[in-house]
Amino acid sequence: MRRTPPFGDAVTLKPDEFRLLRDLFAARTGLQFGQEARFSLERRLRERLTVLKLSSFGEYHHYLRFGARREEEWDEAIDLLTTNETYFFREERQLRSFQQEVLPMLQGLARPRRRLSIWSVGCSTGEEPYTIAMLVHSSRLFSDWDVRIYGSDISRKCVAAARRGVYGDGSFRATAPDARRAFFTQRGSEWHVNEPIRSLCHFGQMNLLDDERSRLLGAADAIFCRNVLIYFDTRARKKAIETLYERLNPGGVLLLGHSESLLNVSTAFELLHLREDLVYRKPLPSGATEPPPAP
């Protein structure tokens, strides 16, 4: 009697299949999965085997490489595997340094072109880019400038949520009541980002390791890449930092998460000491002088 292939909860991720999927995800996205992630990977991806009517994770690996709709499936897999925990005004001390010290410095550097460009890498559902927009708006340093804040994420669903700009109470755990009133409109149990802030922000799905897509963003004056590199393997981390360095204007700054550093990753940046934080800066060309911020 012929046995029916297992589906759903009956499918297990064998050690050799885990290694194949782990290496494939690392090569494609830079995400690293240690041995301890094997059962989490099995649990999160098992539903995709059911949807695709596959009987093993080995077949799923083959589908991701050669399947007729593999690009769509990559979107599904990435949505299931990425961590999207975020909220407005996260890491307040760093944001305070950004508003009080970095923005005036960038205003001095960018004054001749009157254009400010900021990139939020791994923006998740959009709280970080909108927070940056609120800080830029509140600084009043860039009136009548061309200000653009780009948010990118590898997750298609996160980018769609960011574009909506609609949030629940969980996103406001670090938001002062006056900021909530100033920048959002409440409709029922939802909070909608107000148009002056929304108009500054643009979102797109992007893999940080995709050089061609990152070039489309042009040059940035500041890049937020907070709590992204911790999920990358060493190869991907170095490649990502090279991309971020290339995208920064001279004198531009890179802001990482507080648990991250460029130690043993890159020596191209200079360390900029602020009153409450440390950030990385792309050096100015040799002989260039630092323009003072406007009074």
Secondary structure, DSSP 8 states (H G I E B T S, - for coil): -------GGG----HHHHHHHHHHHHHHH-B---GGGHHHHHHHHHHHHHHHT-SSHHHHHHHHHH-TTHHHHHHHHHHHHS-----TT-SHHHHHHIIIIIHHHHHHHHTTTTEEEEEEET-TTTHHHHHHHHHHHHHT--TTSEEEEEEEES-HHHHHHHHHTEE-GGGGTT--HHHHHHHEEEETTEEEE-HHHHTTEEEEE--TT-HHHHHTT--EEEEEE-SSGGGB-HHHHHHHHHHHHHHEEEEEEEEE-TT---TTT-SSSEEEE-SS-EEEE----TT--------
